[in-house]
Amino acid sequence: MHLVAVTLICLGPAPSQLTAEAVTDLIWVHSRPEDRVEHVRARVDLNQYGIAAAIIADTPQAATANLRLVCERALRHAPALRGWFLVLT
C-alpha cells in the first residue's frame, strides 16, 4: 500500500468551493474496485483541493496513476468539479 497525493486547482475564481468531506465523497463515488483505493482524505484551500489516498499497488508510480485516474473520472463526471484541473504533488 502506498500513500500518494494529487492536487485539484482552479485557475480563476472557483466556480464552487466544496468542503473537504464533499471532495472526499466525490473521490469515493468515482472510485472503482480495480482502482484499489483504501483510504481518501481531502484538504480544502482557496482554489485548491489536496487529495491524499492510500492505494494498494506494486509501486508508488502505479498508486499515483490509480489516484490520477479516479480524479480524472471525477473531474469529467462531477458537475461540482467543472473548472477544476488535476496537478501532481
N, C-alpha and C positions, 0 to 999 in steps of 0.2 A: 504494500500500500504506500502511496506517495501523496504528500501534501503539495498541491500546486495552486497557483493563483493567476488570475487574469483581471483586467480592469475594463469596465464599460465606461466610455466617456461620451459626453455631449459637447460638441464644439461651440454651439451657440447657447442662447438661453435654453435651459432644459424645458422641453415641452411638458414634462411631468416630473415631479420629484417623489419617488416612491420611498416607503420605509424599508429598512433592512429586511424585515420579515417578508414584505411583499416581493422584494428581489429574490430572496431565498426561495420563496414559494414558486416563483416563475421558473427558476432553475430546476427545481424538483419536477414541476409539471412537464418540462421539456426533456427530462432525463428518461432514458430507456434502459432496460436491464443490461443490454450489451455495453452501455457506457461505463458500467461498474462503479457508479458513484456511491460512496458510503456515507459521506457527510458533506454538508454545504453550509457555509457561513458567508454572509454579505455585510459589507460596511458601506454606509452611505455618506458621501461628502458632496459638496456643491459640484454639480455637473460630473460626478464620478461615482461609480459603484465598484467597490473592490469585492471580488468573489474569490474565496478560497474553498478548496474541496479536497477531501481525502478520496482517492480513487485507486482501485485495485488495478495495477498494471505492472508489466515486467520492468519498465524503465520510467524515469521521470518524464522523458520526452513523450512516451506513449500516454502517460497520465495527463499531461498538458494537452495533447492532441484530443483526448476524450473530452476534457472540460471545454476546450475550444469548440468542439462540435456541438455540445449541449448549448453553449452560449449563442453560437451562430443560429441554432434552431430557434432558440427563444427570441433572438433579435428578428428573425424572419416572421415569426408567427404571433408574437405578443404585441398587441396594439400599444400597450403602455410603454414599450421599448422603442417605438418609432423615433428616429432621430438620434439613437444611441449607436455607438460603434465599439468594437472589440479591440483592445490592445493587450499584448502580453506584458506581464510584470515580472 
